[in-house]
Amino acid sequence: MLFSIQNSGIGDINSHTKSKRHLEYLKSAESNRSKTIYETFHMKTSELNKLCAAEGTMVFHAVKHSHSYISQACTINLSKKCFPDSSIAKNITCNRTKASEIACNVLAPPITGSVVLELRGVPFFSVCYDASNKGNAKMLPIVVQFFSKFGVKYGILEFIEQQHESADALFNNIKYVIEANGLNLNQLVSIGSDNTNVNVANCYSHILHNSVKHGNEHLLFDIEGVLLKIYSHFGRSSVRSQELVKYFEFAEQEQKVILKHIRIRWLSLLQSIERLIAINPVIKSYFLNLGNNECPGLLLNFFTCNKGECSLYFLTNILPEVQAANLSLQREYTTGVNLHNIITNLIRKLNNHLRDDFFGCKVGQLLKNIQSSAEVDDLKKSFRSFIRTVISYIEKYNNNNASFYEAISIFNEINIEKIEWKNIQHCTTYINDEMLDLDGLYNDFNNIKSKYIGSKEKYDGINKQIESFLSSNLGASKRAEARANEGDGQSLCDECEDEDTHDFDSDDDERDARCHKNQKENRPVRVDHLWAYLIDGEDVPNLKKLVQFAFSIPASNAFCETIFSHMKYL
């Protein structure tokens, strides 16, 4: 029912409430009162609360583990049939639209609110972002990284649709999200994105990936082209795939699927090469036996010349070094503090290959069998050019901020006794002088160093104390992901949590392998957990600010990439 308030505002409203027409509408509404939600479901309030909790839990589980909303609806329908005697299963409804609303309007606000609340209590944080198409929409997650009470933490501030990718539009969106959440731009110390020329902190996972891509241009054979050609040859024809099966059976070799290499994926090249080498005799036999010029020219040349095989085995010797560094960068707790050690170790190993002229034992054997010394020299020259290109590409981005990352790398030291005051003092040159009192910082550093030395010899060592600190302060749902060491006990979703973390750009089998590798990793304690434990309960405001500054610097944009990986399932 419409009426005007143009003349006297509140007076028009009071006058309308006393009108005959309004009173008739009230009387009609009272006599035709709709059923309440409790009456609709024939449930008591407590049972309705249980129903709401069940729906919220199901949606939370689906979103956490990247289940689609369609799969969610199917699971709900299946539950009704499996548990017909349950009143909750009978009344639960959680189709795609409702699940989306619960996720976005019920679960997301308090989770985001808790992140914002923590951000207001820290002096520094970084923002990371990335853009990707979701259908015909350009989606932009705004992610924050900061040092919380218990170590490094990430959180999504906002997930927005952006029409333009210009620098001005990005700046305006990020500025709006920060200020809309009651945060101060002065807290922002770094902006991380893909491998661009305009951001403060480059994504080093992209840098390593692109360095290999540029290095491949110097090889005498296009290995990436070979991988793509082989996959497309069988991927488009079931007849060819069935014919290949016969070759596996004849060779009495276990059939393995040919892996698809995607040029923009960080970790797919090495896996595709290793799989090709594993089945190389069968694949080679298949293509060389094709008649009537059916074998593609690129593959015929690859299987019949020395350059292709030598380049293939050269990459299997070099790429593991690059990939190991890339995997380290993608760990959920890797920050700018770790970056100096990761990059310098990689460059040192690559320079060792150049100095020793070592390209792998298999490559050395193949080179000995080549009759032409000129061809051998050309191959070695291409291998050296590949390594030099990878090194120079990494250094091009790293050298700009190398001194900064080296300065904050002191917080990557597990043995605090090795850190000297001059290291701390040098680190302060990268932070606003007005924020720190050097005299107070020296006293803070002495206090923490003394605490570390005293803690090492008490209560079963410092590792046990850190584990106890995390377990006693974090909720049960967080203990699994924050344990300093992997224990024997597992929570309900431990396996899923291990699968969801660490390796952001790999397939399921690879994630399982990485998860097992990370569990066996012989690292006693995470450095962010160590500093969180040492600072907790101590009056060390100056050192605390310095630690929060250092650990808020991102090393890669991997966390943003995982968001898009999860999105494709929804």
Buried (B, 14 or more C-beta within 10 A) or exposed (E): EEEEEEEEEEEBEEBBEEEEEBEEEEEEEEEEEEEEEEEEBEBEEEBBEBBBEBBBEBBBBBBBBBBBBEBBBEBBBEBBEEEEEEBBBBBBEBBBEBBBEBBEEBBBEEEBEEBBEBBEEBBBBBBBBBBBEEEEEBBBBBBBBBBBEBBBBBBBBBBBEBEEEEEEEBEEBBEEBBEEBEBEEEBBBBBBBBBEEEBBBBBBBBBBBBBBBEBBEBBBBBBBBBBBBBBEBBEEEEEBBEBBEEBBEEEEEEEEEBBBBBEEBBBBBBBBBBBBBEBEEBBBBBBEEBEEEEBBEBBBBBBEEBBBBBBBBBBBBBBEBBBBBBBBBBBBBBBBBBBBBBBBBBBEBBEEBBEEEEBBEBBBEBBEEBEEEEBBEEBBEBBBBBBBBBBEBBBEBBEEBBEBBBBBBBBBBBEBEEBEEEBBEBBBEBBEEEBBEEEBBBBBBEBBBEBBEEBBEEEEEBBBBBBBBBBEBBEEEBBBBBBBEBEEEEBEBBEBBBBBBBBBBBBEEBBBEBBEEBEEEEEEBBBBBBBBBBBEEEEBBBBBBBBBBBBBBBBBBBBBBBBBEBBEBB
